[in-house]
Amino acid sequence: MSIKQIAAQTPLLKTPRLTLRKIIPKDTKSMFLYAKNPLVTRYLTWNPHKNLRYTRAYINLLQEKYQTCEFYDWGIHDLKDKFIGTCGFTQINETEKSA
């Protein structure tokens, strides 16, 4: 199994304060609440989400990308399972052993 395939499986990760897991459709409203804010997205590789429909379509696209090993992000959840952000890799280079 390649490192890309392993990363694309997006394993569940837990810390004492956070849970990291795949971004799923039930995260739509919570993601939109922060992703619509230009101050939040100011230094990111993507623009603010314009509406809830955009966020829903984005998360549906992620489901396909997870399946094809093209996406390497986790949703970050607090102790109450509130979706508060994302983290991950924009790319993985197996030849260079970098991400």
C-alpha positions, -999 to +999 in steps of 0.1 A: +000+000+000+014+034-009+016+063+015-010+081-006-035+052+000-027+052+037-032+089+040-064+088+020-079+064+045-079+093+068-077+074+101-095+086+132-070+104+154-077+114+191-059+136+215-070+146+250-087+178+235-095+170+199-107+143+175-096+143+139-117+124+113-129+125+077-150+154+068-186+141+063-219+155+052-231+160+088-203+186+091-218+209+065-234+235+088-205+237+112-180+240+084-200+268+067-201+288+100-163+292+099-156+288+062-177+318+052-155+342+072-129+360+051-107+365+082-106+327+087-096+320+051-073+349+046-041+328+045-056+296+032-055+281-003-093+285-007-118+313-007-146+319+018-177+297+012-205+318-003-234+298+010-245+265+026-251+249-007-215+256-017-202+239+015-225+209+009-213+205-026-177+208-014-181+181+012-198+158-013-168+163-036-145+153-007-163+120-003-154+111-039-118+123-034-114+102-003-124+072-023-099+079-051-070+087-027-069+123-039-076+141-006-058+141+027-077+162+052-092+157+086-121+176+102-111+189+136-137+184+164-136+196+200-146+175+230-183+181+223-178+169+187-182+204+173-165+207+139-140+236+144-116+234+114-095+212+091-060+201+088-041+179+064-019+178+033-024+196+000-002+170-017+020+140-010+051+133-030+062+097-025+094+101-046+106+130-025+091+115+007+074+148+015+040+162+021 
